[in-house]
Amino acid sequence: MSKFKKGEKVRVKRFITRPDRWNPEGDMDKWMGQEVTISGIDNDTYRIVEDDIYWFWHESDFEEIAVFEFLEDKDVLL
């Protein structure tokens, strides 16, 4: 089962060294650190809405985007 769902916003991880399965010329590098939307999932490969070339992405290329909940009572300390 896929960790991420179609329509979900995720962030492409930043890598020091480009993953071996990425385009060797660095054409996928522009997506590092960018927020993207999952458009489709086929087995263990993902597609993203923003990518018009349709590279094959893997679950390990993405990270969840943190969602913060704010308390209405500002006097409460966590």
C-alpha positions in Angstrom: 0.0 0.0 0.0 1.3 3.4 -0.9 2.3 5.9 1.8 1.0 8.8 -0.2 -2.3 9.3 -1.9 -3.4 10.8 -5.2 -4.1 14.5 -4.7 -1.8 14.7 -1.6 0.7 17.6 -1.3 4.3 16.4 -0.5 7.7 17.8 -0.6 10.5 16.4 -2.8 13.4 15.7 -0.5 16.7 17.5 -0.8 19.6 15.2 -1.5 23.3 15.9 -1.2 23.9 13.2 -3.9 21.3 12.7 -6.6 19.6 9.3 -6.3 20.9 6.7 -8.8 17.4 6.3 -10.3 17.0 10.0 -11.1 17.8 11.5 -14.5 21.7 11.5 -14.6 21.8 14.9 -16.4 20.2 16.5 -13.3 16.8 17.4 -15.0 14.9 16.2 -11.9 17.1 18.2 -9.5 14.9 21.3 -9.9 12.2 19.6 -7.9 14.4 19.2 -4.7 12.7 21.0 -1.8 9.6 21.8 -3.9 6.0 21.2 -2.8 4.3 19.0 -5.3 1.0 17.2 -5.7 0.7 13.4 -6.3 -1.2 12.9 -9.6 -1.0 9.1 -9.9 0.5 6.0 -8.4 1.3 2.8 -10.3 2.8 0.1 -8.1 5.8 1.7 -6.5 6.1 4.7 -8.8 4.5 8.1 -8.5 3.7 10.9 -10.9 3.3 14.6 -9.9 1.0 17.2 -11.3 3.7 19.9 -11.7 6.0 17.6 -13.7 5.2 17.9 -17.5 8.0 15.4 -18.4 6.5 12.7 -16.2 9.6 11.4 -14.4 9.1 8.3 -12.3 9.2 9.1 -8.6 9.5 6.8 -5.7 8.0 7.0 -2.2 11.5 7.6 -0.8 11.8 10.8 -2.9 9.1 12.5 -0.9 8.5 13.7 2.6 5.3 14.7 4.3 4.6 18.4 4.6 4.2 19.4 8.3 0.8 20.6 9.3 0.6 22.8 12.3 -2.5 23.2 14.5 -2.8 26.5 16.4 -4.5 26.7 19.7 -7.1 29.3 20.0 -6.3 29.9 23.7 -3.0 31.7 23.6 -2.5 31.4 27.3 -2.0 27.6 27.0 1.7 26.5 27.0 2.7 23.2 25.6 
